[in-house]
Amino acid sequence: MPWPAPLWRRARWLFWAICALGLLGCAQPPLKPAGEENTWSGRLALQVEGQSAQSFAALFELWGSERQGGLALTSPLGTRIAQVEWNEGYAQLTTAQETRRSDSLDALLQEVAGAPIPVAALFRWLQGQPASAPGWRADLSALEQGRLVAQRDEPAPQATLRIALTR
């Protein structure tokens, strides 16, 4: 006896939903560059307070150093959100909508994020080394468990950077 039409449509929809979820489970972020010893991946969240408060969260891959490297941001579904590449005297941010260039990574990140991001200190923090950055304080106590929290209290705007590593 054939299934009633509404039940058949639901079963077909359920089948395609399960297939889609299976494919999403196979999605992986892009591979890290070969030969790079300073590479990290995981999730990051940045929250900036103030008049133009904003928050951002994504999967990330970070490689290189504060002098030369890259950062790839992807959605949980594996879609590339943005890529930042830099070397001394040059930084570029590429998204699906635009490409921005600057002669300073710090200036580019401040323009995009709305607050200065301490890139040089971030690389040291991820290596488990204390580093100072004006206005920022980092909690490295949970780094062995893959967690890093850095807060910027002053000058305004206040910001919080949270990182959960997967490697």
N, C-alpha and C positions, 0 to 999 in steps of 0.2 A: 504494500500500500504506500503510495507516495506521500511525502511530507506536505503539510499545508504550506502554501506560499509564504506567509509571514515567518514561519519557523525555519523554512529553507533559507530565506534571506538572512535571518539572524545567524544561522549556522555558517553561511558563506562569509558574512562579515566577521564572525569570530575567527574563522580560519585565516583570513587575511590579516586580522589584527595580531594573531599569534605569529604569523610569518614576519610581519613588520617588526615585532618585538624581538624575534630571533635575529633578524638582521641588525637591529640596533645593538644587540648584545655583542655582535661581532665587530662593530665599528671600533677602530682604534685611532688614537691620536697619531699624527705624523711621527716618523722615526727621528730620533736625535741624530745630529751630525756625527759621523764616525770619527773616532780619534780624539774627541773632546773629553778631557778628564773632568772638567767642571760642568756637570750637567745635573739638572734637577727637574722633576716633574711632579705634578699633583694638582691641587686646587688652590686658588687664591681668591681673596675677597678684599676689596678696598672700599672703605666707607669714609667719605669726606663730609664733615659737618659745615655749618655756616649758612649764608644766604642762599647759595646755589648748592645745597646739599645734594649729594649723589652717592650711589653705591653701585658696585660692580662686582660680579663674581664669574669665574671661568676656570676651566682646566688650563694648565699651562705647562710649557716646556721652556726651560731657561738654560742657556749654554754660554760658555766662554768666560769672559771677565768683564770688569767695568770698562776696560779699554777697547775690547772687541768682542762682540757676541751677538746673541739673538734671543728673542722671546716670542714664542708662538702661543696665542690664546685661542682656545677652541671651546665650542659649546658642549654640553653633556652628550649631544648626539654626534659629536665628531666634526662638526662644521667649523671651518676656520673663521674666527671672528676678526683677528688682526695678527699681524706679524711686525715686530720691531727688530731692525738690524742696525748695528752701530759699529764704528771704529773711531779712532781718534780724529776729531774734527768733523764727524759726519754721523747723522742719525736719520733713519727713515722709518715711518710708520705706514703700513699698507693695510687697508681694509677693502671690502668689496666696493665701497662707495668712493674712496679717495686714497691719495698718497700724500703724506706730509713729510717734508724734509726740514732738517735743522742742522746747524753746525755744532749743536750740543744735545746729547741725550737727555741731560737734566732739564734743559729748557723745553724740549719736545714733550717729555713726560709731564711736566708741570702744566703745559698748555692743554694736554689731553685729559689729565686726571684732575686738574683743579687744585693740586697741592704738590709741592716738591716730593719726589720719591728718592730716597737715599740709595742709589744704585751701588755705589762703591761699598757702602756699609752692608747692604743686602748680601752681596757676594761673601763678605767675611762672616756675616751672621749665619748664612747657610752652611758655611764650613765649620761652624761652632766656635768662631773667634769673636770676642767682643770688639765692637767698633763704635766710635762716636759719630753721630750725625747731628747737626744743629737742630734742636727742638725734638728729636726723636729719642725714644728709649725702647730697647728690644728686650723681650723676655725669651731667653734661650733655654730655660729650665726644662722644657718639654721637647727639645730638638731631637733627643734620642728616640722619642716616640713619633717623630716626624711633624711636630707642631712648632710654629714660630708665630709670635704676635709682636708687632711693633706699633707703637703709638706716637703720634706727634701732638704735643700739647700746645706749643707756641713756636712761632707766632701763628695767628689764626690763618687759615682754618685748621681746626683739629682734624686729625685723620687716624684711622686704624687700618693696618694691613695685617691680614691673617693668612697664613700659609699652612697647608696640610700636604706633606710630601708623600709620594707613593713609592719612591725608590728606597 
